[in-house]
Each structure stands twice: as C-alpha cells, then as structure tokens.
C-alpha cells in the first residue's frame, strides 16, 4: 500500500512521515488553498524528506498553474513528481513531461465520470472527492469490486478525499486502491498537520493493506 502525506509545509512533518515509512510527501502550491506553501517551505520539505530517506517520493501539487510552468517549478525545487489536479489535458501532461517525466493526474468522478487510467499518459491516477482539500468524504460505491470503473482504472491508483486514521481501513477494504493520499485528515486545523494523526494514519493504512492482502489470499 503506497501512502502519501500531502499538504506539508513544515519540514519536521516531512521528516516524521519519512521516518514512519510514508512512500511520498506532497506540497501544495495554490494560492486558493489553506495549505499553500511558499518556495522556501517547499524547498525545506523536499530537503527534509530526502535527507531522512532517499527513496521517498516528493510531489508538487498544483491546480491552476500552466503545466509547463509547474513542471519547471518542480524541477527547480527538486521534486520527483508533478501532480496536476483538475482540468488538465493530454497536451498539458505532455508539456510537463518534456521537463519532468513523472507526472500524475488527479481528478474526481464528478469531473471525469468515464475516466480510465493512463488516458492522458500520466504515470499514476489519483481519485479525489469533488472538492479537493475539503476533507469531505465521498461515495466510494462506484469503486466496488464488480464495477466497470475498477476495470478501467486497474490497481495502481491512489485514493484521496476525506480519508482519516479512523476511516482509511474501510475505504481500502471497499475500493482496493494501490495507495492512499491524505491531507486534511491528519490536521488539527485547516493547514496544520498533527504528528499523532500522521502516525496513526500511516499505521492504519499499513494494517488495512495487510488485512486485505490476507483476505485475498484466503479466498484464492
């Protein structure tokens, strides 16, 4: 189970996430977000994560910047991945990949109800709720095991939107994603991460993944 802790601005939280085994840390650069990071914040988070663990992915998340401009910024700040969130096109992904090969696409079923993984040539697909960053849960029933959607998105995708230490296990059991992404669910207030919630979320996601794998093995 791939675990991403997103919306970080404090390098101490990036260090903690890396120490606890998170696979990725994300930084949001969007003036509309309560988690908007400055250039200095972003550099500090990348440095802290990478100095703690060299194999962790650092992800820049944008939703308004032109794709090529965002990719240049990601390269300049040392990010491994650019996550384009919202109404970006295949041409946008291609423009970003010309500068930074690892580009993820983040969207919602409201914005793209007939989506399938890789349709924009993205490295990875992330499914979020209709209002990113709101902390609102959303209906995961279309992701049930027999759904047509599951067939279109495969297994190597990330689930986001309203996840928390208390509900991530149930979400994993239902949707069977390849990974999970959390931001507001590990905050004590909007934009303010809480170390204990980060720890609990990672532990809960790992435990749920192990339980799901065991269940799948028993039913083979």
Backbone torsions as a table, in degrees:
resi	resn	phi	psi	omega
1	UNK	NA	117.7	179.5
2	UNK	-81.3	128.4	-176.0
3	UNK	-120.8	124.5	178.5
4	UNK	-118.7	128.2	175.1
5	UNK	-103.6	116.5	-170.1
6	UNK	-114.1	168.0	177.6
7	UNK	74.5	28.6	-177.1
8	UNK	-83.8	144.6	172.9
9	UNK	-132.3	-19.7	-177.4
10	UNK	-98.6	120.5	-179.4
11	UNK	-59.8	-27.5	178.1
12	UNK	-63.0	-35.2	178.6
13	UNK	-72.7	-33.6	175.4
14	UNK	-65.9	-41.5	177.3
15	UNK	-61.7	-45.2	180.0
16	UNK	-61.7	-47.1	-179.4
17	UNK	-59.4	-42.0	178.9
18	UNK	-65.7	-42.4	179.3
19	UNK	-63.1	-33.6	-177.7
20	UNK	-84.7	-1.0	174.1
21	UNK	96.9	13.1	175.2
22	UNK	-58.7	145.7	179.9
23	UNK	-85.4	-22.2	-178.0
24	UNK	-153.6	151.7	169.7
25	UNK	-124.5	141.7	-178.0
26	UNK	-119.1	148.1	176.7
27	UNK	-124.2	129.2	179.5
28	UNK	-97.1	127.9	173.2
29	UNK	-121.7	90.4	179.9
30	UNK	-153.0	120.5	-176.2
31	UNK	-64.1	-16.3	-179.8
32	UNK	-83.4	-9.1	-174.0
33	UNK	-100.4	143.6	174.0
34	UNK	-69.7	-10.9	-179.6
35	UNK	-103.3	12.4	-178.7
36	UNK	-57.1	128.3	-178.9
37	UNK	-105.1	144.1	173.5
38	UNK	-77.9	169.7	176.2
39	UNK	-58.8	-43.1	180.0
40	UNK	-64.8	-41.4	176.2
41	UNK	-58.0	-47.7	-176.2
42	UNK	-61.4	-45.9	179.2
43	UNK	-60.5	-40.7	-177.5
44	UNK	-67.3	-39.7	178.8
45	UNK	-65.4	-45.8	178.5
46	UNK	-59.7	-46.6	-178.7
47	UNK	-62.5	-43.6	-178.4
48	UNK	-65.2	-44.4	-179.2
49	UNK	-64.0	-45.9	-174.8
50	UNK	-72.0	-33.0	178.7
51	UNK	-72.9	-21.4	177.5
52	UNK	-82.9	-43.6	-179.4
53	UNK	-149.4	120.5	-173.8
54	UNK	-71.0	-19.1	-174.9
55	UNK	-95.1	3.6	-179.4
56	UNK	-79.3	141.5	176.6
57	UNK	-84.2	135.3	174.0
58	UNK	-109.6	129.5	-169.0
59	UNK	-124.8	125.4	173.0
60	UNK	-94.6	125.5	-178.1
61	UNK	-109.1	125.8	178.1
62	UNK	-133.7	157.3	175.3
63	UNK	-139.7	-1.9	178.2
64	UNK	-128.6	-24.9	-178.7
65	UNK	-66.4	141.6	171.2
66	UNK	-56.2	143.0	-171.2
67	UNK	-57.8	-45.9	-178.1
68	UNK	-65.4	-39.9	177.9
69	UNK	-63.6	-41.6	178.8
70	UNK	-64.5	-40.0	179.1
71	UNK	-65.0	-40.8	177.5
72	UNK	-62.4	-41.1	178.3
73	UNK	-63.5	-43.7	179.6
74	UNK	-60.3	-43.5	179.0
75	UNK	-64.1	-44.4	-178.4
76	UNK	-61.8	-35.9	-177.1
77	UNK	-89.5	-5.1	174.4
78	UNK	89.5	18.2	179.0
79	UNK	-73.8	152.4	176.0
80	UNK	-86.7	-32.5	-170.4
81	UNK	-134.5	144.1	170.4
82	UNK	-111.0	126.8	177.5
83	UNK	-108.2	114.4	179.2
84	UNK	-94.4	116.0	-172.5
85	UNK	-110.2	112.7	176.3
86	UNK	122.2	-144.0	-169.4
87	UNK	-88.6	59.9	173.8
88	UNK	-95.2	156.8	-175.6
89	UNK	-111.8	174.7	176.1
90	UNK	-60.6	-36.8	177.4
91	UNK	-64.6	-37.3	177.1
92	UNK	-63.4	-45.5	178.7
93	UNK	-60.6	-43.2	179.9
94	UNK	-63.4	-41.2	179.2
95	UNK	-63.0	-39.8	178.3
96	UNK	-69.4	-41.2	-177.7
97	UNK	-67.8	-20.4	175.3
98	UNK	-65.7	-21.8	-179.4
99	UNK	-108.8	-34.3	-178.5
100	UNK	-141.8	106.6	-172.5
101	UNK	-59.3	-32.2	-174.6
102	UNK	-89.6	100.8	-179.5
103	UNK	-125.1	128.0	176.4
104	UNK	-104.9	152.8	176.0
105	UNK	-112.4	127.2	176.7
106	UNK	-116.4	130.2	-179.3
107	UNK	-153.7	-175.4	177.6
108	UNK	-129.6	163.5	176.7
109	UNK	-70.3	-21.1	174.6
110	UNK	-68.8	-42.6	-178.9
111	UNK	-78.0	-27.8	-175.8
112	UNK	-147.4	74.0	-173.7
113	UNK	-65.5	-24.0	-178.5
114	UNK	-106.6	24.0	-174.5
115	UNK	-66.1	159.5	169.0
116	UNK	-143.3	154.9	-175.6
117	UNK	-65.9	135.8	175.3
118	UNK	84.1	3.4	-176.0
119	UNK	-68.0	-22.7	175.3
120	UNK	-103.7	10.4	-176.9
121	UNK	68.2	25.9	176.7
122	UNK	-73.1	153.2	176.4
123	UNK	-68.8	-39.4	-176.6
124	UNK	-149.1	146.3	178.3
125	UNK	-101.8	138.7	174.9
126	UNK	-123.0	125.9	177.7
127	UNK	-101.8	124.1	-176.9
128	UNK	-121.6	173.9	173.5
129	UNK	-74.2	176.2	-176.2
130	UNK	-67.3	-26.2	-179.8
131	UNK	-121.2	89.1	-176.1
132	UNK	-56.4	137.3	176.9
133	UNK	82.0	-2.0	-176.5
134	UNK	-78.1	-24.3	-174.0
135	UNK	84.0	2.0	-179.8
136	UNK	-75.3	134.6	172.8
137	UNK	-74.2	162.7	178.9
138	UNK	-141.6	164.6	-174.5
139	UNK	-71.3	112.4	-178.8
140	UNK	-92.9	1.3	-175.7
141	UNK	-59.4	-31.2	176.7
142	UNK	-64.2	-10.9	-179.2
143	UNK	-97.7	11.4	178.3
144	UNK	-58.0	161.2	-169.8
145	UNK	-60.5	-27.7	-177.2
146	UNK	-99.0	8.3	-174.0
147	UNK	-78.4	151.8	175.5
148	UNK	-64.8	-33.7	179.9
149	UNK	-60.2	-43.9	179.5
150	UNK	-57.8	-37.1	178.3
151	UNK	-66.5	-30.7	-178.4
152	UNK	-81.7	-26.9	-175.5
153	UNK	-102.4	-10.2	176.1
154	UNK	70.2	-144.5	-175.0
155	UNK	-121.1	-17.4	-174.7
156	UNK	-96.8	61.6	179.9
157	UNK	-132.5	163.9	-177.9
158	UNK	-110.6	139.9	176.5
159	UNK	-102.5	133.6	179.0
160	UNK	-140.6	171.4	174.6
161	UNK	102.6	97.7	175.1
162	UNK	76.3	12.1	179.1
163	UNK	-76.7	149.8	179.5
164	UNK	-151.9	171.0	175.9
165	UNK	-57.9	-27.2	-175.1
166	UNK	-84.4	-22.9	-176.0
167	UNK	-119.8	-3.5	-174.7
168	UNK	-65.6	-33.9	-179.6
169	UNK	-62.8	-45.9	-180.0
170	UNK	-64.9	-38.2	179.4
171	UNK	-64.4	-41.7	178.5
172	UNK	-65.1	-41.9	-179.1
173	UNK	-62.5	-36.6	-178.5
174	UNK	-80.9	-51.0	-170.1
175	UNK	-88.7	-22.5	-179.5
176	UNK	51.1	53.3	178.7
177	UNK	-75.6	167.6	172.8
178	UNK	-80.6	-16.5	179.7
179	UNK	-166.4	171.4	179.2
180	UNK	-131.8	151.0	-177.2
181	UNK	-130.7	128.8	-178.9
182	UNK	-131.8	146.3	173.6
183	UNK	-138.2	-74.1	-177.1
184	UNK	-63.4	-27.2	-177.7
185	UNK	-70.4	-7.5	175.9
186	UNK	-120.3	32.6	-179.9
187	UNK	-118.1	144.8	173.8
188	UNK	-85.6	-22.5	174.6
189	UNK	-157.6	163.3	-175.3
190	UNK	-54.0	119.9	177.7
191	UNK	85.8	-0.1	-176.4
192	UNK	-120.0	104.6	-178.2
193	UNK	-71.7	151.7	178.7
194	UNK	-120.0	122.4	-176.0
195	UNK	-54.3	-41.2	-178.2
196	UNK	-65.5	-37.7	179.1
197	UNK	-68.7	-37.2	175.5
198	UNK	-60.8	-47.1	180.0
199	UNK	-61.4	-46.6	-178.4
200	UNK	-65.1	-37.4	-179.1
201	UNK	-66.0	-47.3	-179.5
202	UNK	-60.9	-44.0	179.8
203	UNK	-63.3	-41.8	-178.7
204	UNK	-67.0	-40.6	179.1
205	UNK	-65.3	-42.0	179.1
206	UNK	-64.5	-44.0	-179.1
207	UNK	-65.0	-40.9	179.7
208	UNK	-65.7	-39.0	178.5
209	UNK	-63.5	-43.6	179.4
210	UNK	-63.4	-41.0	-180.0
211	UNK	-65.5	-40.9	179.2
212	UNK	-65.7	-42.7	178.3
213	UNK	-61.6	-40.8	179.8
214	UNK	-65.1	-41.7	179.1
215	UNK	-63.3	-41.7	179.4
216	UNK	-62.8	-40.2	-179.9
217	UNK	-64.5	-41.3	-179.1
218	UNK	-65.6	-26.9	-176.9
219	UNK	-98.3	3.1	178.3
220	UNK	-72.9	NA	NA
